Amino acid sequence: MWPQGAIFVALPHLGPLLVWLLAPQRMAGCYASYLVWKDLGGGFGRPLALPLGLYAVQLTISWTVLILFFAAHAPGLALPPLLLLYGLVVSTALIWHPINKLAALLVLPYLAWLTVTTSITYRLWRDSLCPEHQPQPVGEKSD
């Protein structure tokens, strides 16, 4: 019976991490990068440097956000890399569009995901800085 108990203890801590890593829009980005790689001839040539280099930087910054937000519990520190990531995703979609239109379209759900994630991160950061903006329980008076 111990493994079931361990799952219930670990799941709330691993849930956000698993959602971040295994979200469908992340998988669509992987497939989109494959489409760009295939349309540019495959291999490791110079034409692939910018389109796939931007994607590699996105993955690196995404892992940085993951560490700052979930491991360090610092939404304020995770917000600037999230905004940078947002700009990188937009620029990647614009660069991928002439190469493969489907690849550019597959990045759009990730952009929507980043919009939600950035707004939640901003809200958590703002509420941690300004506790007076948090809702007060009914029946209690604030100072």
C-alpha atoms as an extended CHARMM CRD file, in Angstrom:
* protein
*
       143  EXT
         1         1  MET       CA              0.0000000000        0.0000000000        0.0000000000  PROA      1               0.0000000000
         2         2  TRP       CA              3.0090000000        2.2940000000        0.3310000000  PROA      2               0.0000000000
         3         3  PRO       CA              3.4170000000        3.0410000000       -3.4450000000  PROA      3               0.0000000000
         4         4  GLN       CA             -0.1240000000        4.4110000000       -3.6430000000  PROA      4               0.0000000000
         5         5  GLY       CA              0.5550000000        6.7090000000       -0.7120000000  PROA      5               0.0000000000
         6         6  ALA       CA              3.7880000000        7.9130000000       -2.3000000000  PROA      6               0.0000000000
         7         7  ILE       CA              1.9210000000        8.7710000000       -5.4740000000  PROA      7               0.0000000000
         8         8  PHE       CA             -0.5640000000       10.9320000000       -3.5720000000  PROA      8               0.0000000000
         9         9  VAL       CA              2.2730000000       12.7290000000       -1.8060000000  PROA      9               0.0000000000
        10        10  ALA       CA              4.4240000000       13.2430000000       -4.9170000000  PROA      10              0.0000000000
        11        11  LEU       CA              1.7020000000       14.0800000000       -7.4390000000  PROA      11              0.0000000000
        12        12  PRO       CA              0.8810000000       17.5960000000       -6.1680000000  PROA      12              0.0000000000
        13        13  HSD       CA              4.5840000000       18.4520000000       -6.3330000000  PROA      13              0.0000000000
        14        14  LEU       CA              5.2420000000       16.8280000000       -9.7120000000  PROA      14              0.0000000000
        15        15  GLY       CA              1.9570000000       17.8140000000      -11.3690000000  PROA      15              0.0000000000
        16        16  PRO       CA              2.9320000000       21.3440000000      -12.4880000000  PROA      16              0.0000000000
        17        17  LEU       CA              6.3230000000       20.0930000000      -13.6430000000  PROA      17              0.0000000000
        18        18  LEU       CA              4.7580000000       17.3150000000      -15.7210000000  PROA      18              0.0000000000
        19        19  VAL       CA              2.1980000000       19.6900000000      -17.2260000000  PROA      19              0.0000000000
        20        20  TRP       CA              4.9840000000       22.1050000000      -18.1840000000  PROA      20              0.0000000000
        21        21  LEU       CA              7.1250000000       19.3940000000      -19.7720000000  PROA      21              0.0000000000
        22        22  LEU       CA              4.4750000000       17.2290000000      -21.4190000000  PROA      22              0.0000000000
        23        23  ALA       CA              1.9650000000       19.8200000000      -22.5730000000  PROA      23              0.0000000000
        24        24  PRO       CA              0.6880000000       19.1970000000      -26.1210000000  PROA      24              0.0000000000
        25        25  GLN       CA              1.9080000000       22.5600000000      -27.3950000000  PROA      25              0.0000000000
        26        26  ARG       CA              5.4770000000       21.6120000000      -26.4160000000  PROA      26              0.0000000000
        27        27  MET       CA              5.1960000000       18.4530000000      -28.4940000000  PROA      27              0.0000000000
        28        28  ALA       CA              3.8430000000       20.5010000000      -31.4110000000  PROA      28              0.0000000000
        29        29  GLY       CA              6.9420000000       22.6970000000      -31.2040000000  PROA      29              0.0000000000
        30        30  CYS       CA              9.1640000000       19.6240000000      -31.4660000000  PROA      30              0.0000000000
        31        31  TYR       CA              7.3170000000       18.4750000000      -34.5670000000  PROA      31              0.0000000000
        32        32  ALA       CA              7.4400000000       21.9960000000      -36.0080000000  PROA      32              0.0000000000
        33        33  SER       CA             11.2190000000       22.1140000000      -35.5770000000  PROA      33              0.0000000000
        34        34  TYR       CA             11.4400000000       18.7740000000      -37.3830000000  PROA      34              0.0000000000
        35        35  LEU       CA              9.3950000000       20.1960000000      -40.2790000000  PROA      35              0.0000000000
        36        36  VAL       CA             11.7400000000       23.1810000000      -40.5450000000  PROA      36              0.0000000000
        37        37  TRP       CA             14.7830000000       20.9120000000      -40.3510000000  PROA      37              0.0000000000
        38        38  LYS       CA             13.3670000000       18.6620000000      -43.0940000000  PROA      38              0.0000000000
        39        39  ASP       CA             12.4000000000       21.5630000000      -45.3830000000  PROA      39              0.0000000000
        40        40  LEU       CA             15.8720000000       23.0870000000      -45.1090000000  PROA      40              0.0000000000
        41        41  GLY       CA             17.4960000000       19.8660000000      -46.2340000000  PROA      41              0.0000000000
        42        42  GLY       CA             18.2970000000       18.1970000000      -42.9070000000  PROA      42              0.0000000000
        43        43  GLY       CA             21.8010000000       17.7390000000      -41.6310000000  PROA      43              0.0000000000
        44        44  PHE       CA             23.6520000000       20.4210000000      -39.7330000000  PROA      44              0.0000000000
        45        45  GLY       CA             24.2500000000       23.0370000000      -42.4180000000  PROA      45              0.0000000000
        46        46  ARG       CA             24.4630000000       26.8040000000      -42.1390000000  PROA      46              0.0000000000
        47        47  PRO       CA             20.8620000000       27.5050000000      -43.2800000000  PROA      47              0.0000000000
        48        48  LEU       CA             19.6110000000       25.7180000000      -40.1500000000  PROA      48              0.0000000000
        49        49  ALA       CA             21.6000000000       27.8780000000      -37.7350000000  PROA      49              0.0000000000
        50        50  LEU       CA             19.1190000000       30.7280000000      -37.2270000000  PROA      50              0.0000000000
        51        51  PRO       CA             15.7440000000       28.9140000000      -37.3750000000  PROA      51              0.0000000000
        52        52  LEU       CA             16.7630000000       25.9910000000      -35.1790000000  PROA      52              0.0000000000
        53        53  GLY       CA             19.1770000000       28.0650000000      -33.1000000000  PROA      53              0.0000000000
        54        54  LEU       CA             16.2610000000       30.2250000000      -31.9570000000  PROA      54              0.0000000000
        55        55  TYR       CA             14.3660000000       27.0870000000      -31.0350000000  PROA      55              0.0000000000
        56        56  ALA       CA             17.3430000000       25.7820000000      -29.0380000000  PROA      56              0.0000000000
        57        57  VAL       CA             17.5450000000       29.0900000000      -27.1420000000  PROA      57              0.0000000000
        58        58  GLN       CA             13.8000000000       28.7980000000      -26.4420000000  PROA      58              0.0000000000
        59        59  LEU       CA             14.2930000000       25.3680000000      -24.9000000000  PROA      59              0.0000000000
        60        60  THR       CA             17.1540000000       26.6490000000      -22.7480000000  PROA      60              0.0000000000
        61        61  ILE       CA             15.1830000000       29.6320000000      -21.4880000000  PROA      61              0.0000000000
        62        62  SER       CA             12.1470000000       27.4300000000      -20.9130000000  PROA      62              0.0000000000
        63        63  TRP       CA             14.2150000000       25.1880000000      -18.6160000000  PROA      63              0.0000000000
        64        64  THR       CA             15.5180000000       28.3010000000      -16.8370000000  PROA      64              0.0000000000
        65        65  VAL       CA             11.9560000000       29.4790000000      -16.2200000000  PROA      65              0.0000000000
        66        66  LEU       CA             11.0460000000       26.0310000000      -14.9970000000  PROA      66              0.0000000000
        67        67  ILE       CA             13.8810000000       26.0440000000      -12.4560000000  PROA      67              0.0000000000
        68        68  LEU       CA             13.2410000000       29.6050000000      -11.2870000000  PROA      68              0.0000000000
        69        69  PHE       CA              9.5040000000       29.1740000000      -10.9100000000  PROA      69              0.0000000000
        70        70  PHE       CA              9.1120000000       25.6600000000       -9.5570000000  PROA      70              0.0000000000
        71        71  ALA       CA             12.4180000000       24.9070000000       -7.8330000000  PROA      71              0.0000000000
        72        72  ALA       CA             13.4260000000       28.3460000000       -6.5480000000  PROA      72              0.0000000000
        73        73  HSD       CA              9.8040000000       29.5040000000       -5.9260000000  PROA      73              0.0000000000
        74        74  ALA       CA             10.7070000000       32.9000000000       -7.3580000000  PROA      74              0.0000000000
        75        75  PRO       CA              8.0220000000       34.1400000000       -9.7530000000  PROA      75              0.0000000000
        76        76  GLY       CA              9.6620000000       37.5660000000       -9.8370000000  PROA      76              0.0000000000
        77        77  LEU       CA             12.8730000000       36.0760000000      -11.1710000000  PROA      77              0.0000000000
        78        78  ALA       CA             10.9850000000       33.8990000000      -13.6550000000  PROA      78              0.0000000000
        79        79  LEU       CA              9.0980000000       36.8310000000      -15.1910000000  PROA      79              0.0000000000
        80        80  PRO       CA             11.9220000000       38.4390000000      -17.2780000000  PROA      80              0.0000000000
        81        81  PRO       CA             12.9500000000       35.1160000000      -18.8990000000  PROA      81              0.0000000000
        82        82  LEU       CA              9.2590000000       34.4390000000      -19.6290000000  PROA      82              0.0000000000
        83        83  LEU       CA              8.9650000000       37.7710000000      -21.4280000000  PROA      83              0.0000000000
        84        84  LEU       CA             12.1610000000       37.0190000000      -23.3480000000  PROA      84              0.0000000000
        85        85  LEU       CA             10.7870000000       33.5870000000      -24.2170000000  PROA      85              0.0000000000
        86        86  TYR       CA              7.5870000000       35.2030000000      -25.4860000000  PROA      86              0.0000000000
        87        87  GLY       CA              9.6000000000       37.4090000000      -27.8410000000  PROA      87              0.0000000000
        88        88  LEU       CA             11.6740000000       34.4530000000      -29.0170000000  PROA      88              0.0000000000
        89        89  VAL       CA              8.5620000000       32.4140000000      -29.8210000000  PROA      89              0.0000000000
        90        90  VAL       CA              7.1050000000       35.2880000000      -31.8570000000  PROA      90              0.0000000000
        91        91  SER       CA             10.3760000000       35.7620000000      -33.7510000000  PROA      91              0.0000000000
        92        92  THR       CA             10.6840000000       32.0160000000      -34.3290000000  PROA      92              0.0000000000
        93        93  ALA       CA              7.1660000000       31.8720000000      -35.7810000000  PROA      93              0.0000000000
        94        94  LEU       CA              7.9860000000       34.7990000000      -38.0830000000  PROA      94              0.0000000000
        95        95  ILE       CA             11.2260000000       33.1930000000      -39.2580000000  PROA      95              0.0000000000
        96        96  TRP       CA              9.6450000000       29.7560000000      -39.7140000000  PROA      96              0.0000000000
        97        97  HSD       CA              6.6660000000       31.0850000000      -41.7050000000  PROA      97              0.0000000000
        98        98  PRO       CA              8.4900000000       31.4260000000      -45.0630000000  PROA      98              0.0000000000
        99        99  ILE       CA             10.1450000000       28.0240000000      -44.5570000000  PROA      99              0.0000000000
       100       100  ASN       CA              7.0900000000       26.0080000000      -43.4850000000  PROA      100             0.0000000000
       101       101  LYS       CA              3.7110000000       27.5820000000      -42.7900000000  PROA      101             0.0000000000
       102       102  LEU       CA              2.4700000000       24.5930000000      -40.7900000000  PROA      102             0.0000000000
       103       103  ALA       CA              5.5000000000       24.8220000000      -38.4920000000  PROA      103             0.0000000000
       104       104  ALA       CA              4.7530000000       28.4880000000      -37.8420000000  PROA      104             0.0000000000
       105       105  LEU       CA              1.1100000000       27.6840000000      -37.0770000000  PROA      105             0.0000000000
       106       106  LEU       CA              2.0800000000       24.8690000000      -34.7090000000  PROA      106             0.0000000000
       107       107  VAL       CA              3.9520000000       27.3970000000      -32.5580000000  PROA      107             0.0000000000
       108       108  LEU       CA              0.8210000000       29.4980000000      -31.9440000000  PROA      108             0.0000000000
       109       109  PRO       CA             -0.6820000000       27.2640000000      -29.2090000000  PROA      109             0.0000000000
       110       110  TYR       CA              2.6380000000       27.5340000000      -27.3610000000  PROA      110             0.0000000000
       111       111  LEU       CA              2.3270000000       31.3040000000      -27.6200000000  PROA      111             0.0000000000
       112       112  ALA       CA             -1.1390000000       31.0910000000      -26.0570000000  PROA      112             0.0000000000
       113       113  TRP       CA              0.2780000000       28.8540000000      -23.3000000000  PROA      113             0.0000000000
       114       114  LEU       CA              3.0210000000       31.4110000000      -22.6430000000  PROA      114             0.0000000000
       115       115  THR       CA              0.4390000000       34.1910000000      -22.4400000000  PROA      115             0.0000000000
       116       116  VAL       CA             -1.4380000000       32.3550000000      -19.6950000000  PROA      116             0.0000000000
       117       117  THR       CA              1.7740000000       31.3430000000      -17.9110000000  PROA      117             0.0000000000
       118       118  THR       CA              3.1570000000       34.8790000000      -18.0080000000  PROA      118             0.0000000000
       119       119  SER       CA             -0.0640000000       36.3910000000      -16.6700000000  PROA      119             0.0000000000
       120       120  ILE       CA             -0.2100000000       33.8550000000      -13.8140000000  PROA      120             0.0000000000
       121       121  THR       CA              3.4540000000       34.4500000000      -12.9930000000  PROA      121             0.0000000000
       122       122  TYR       CA              2.9160000000       38.2160000000      -12.9860000000  PROA      122             0.0000000000
       123       123  ARG       CA             -0.0870000000       37.8610000000      -10.7190000000  PROA      123             0.0000000000
       124       124  LEU       CA              1.7990000000       35.6420000000       -8.2660000000  PROA      124             0.0000000000
       125       125  TRP       CA              4.7290000000       38.0690000000       -8.2360000000  PROA      125             0.0000000000
       126       126  ARG       CA              2.4970000000       41.1000000000       -7.7430000000  PROA      126             0.0000000000
       127       127  ASP       CA              0.5450000000       39.4570000000       -4.9380000000  PROA      127             0.0000000000
       128       128  SER       CA              3.7450000000       38.4390000000       -3.1640000000  PROA      128             0.0000000000
       129       129  LEU       CA              4.9930000000       42.0480000000       -3.2880000000  PROA      129             0.0000000000
       130       130  CYS       CA              1.7270000000       43.7480000000       -2.4200000000  PROA      130             0.0000000000
       131       131  PRO       CA             -0.2900000000       41.6970000000        0.0790000000  PROA      131             0.0000000000
       132       132  GLU       CA             -2.8730000000       44.4890000000        0.2870000000  PROA      132             0.0000000000
       133       133  HSD       CA             -4.0560000000       43.5490000000       -3.2180000000  PROA      133             0.0000000000
       134       134  GLN       CA             -5.0010000000       40.0790000000       -2.0520000000  PROA      134             0.0000000000
       135       135  PRO       CA             -8.6760000000       39.4840000000       -1.2730000000  PROA      135             0.0000000000
       136       136  GLN       CA             -9.5670000000       39.7660000000        2.3990000000  PROA      136             0.0000000000
       137       137  PRO       CA            -11.6720000000       37.0740000000        4.0810000000  PROA      137             0.0000000000
       138       138  VAL       CA            -15.2750000000       38.0980000000        4.6390000000  PROA      138             0.0000000000
       139       139  GLY       CA            -15.9440000000       39.3370000000        8.1360000000  PROA      139             0.0000000000
       140       140  GLU       CA            -12.3640000000       40.3820000000        8.9330000000  PROA      140             0.0000000000
       141       141  LYS       CA            -11.1800000000       43.9450000000        8.8860000000  PROA      141             0.0000000000
       142       142  SER       CA             -7.8180000000       44.8910000000        7.4030000000  PROA      142             0.0000000000
       143       143  ASP       CA             -5.5760000000       47.4520000000        9.0520000000  PROA      143             0.0000000000
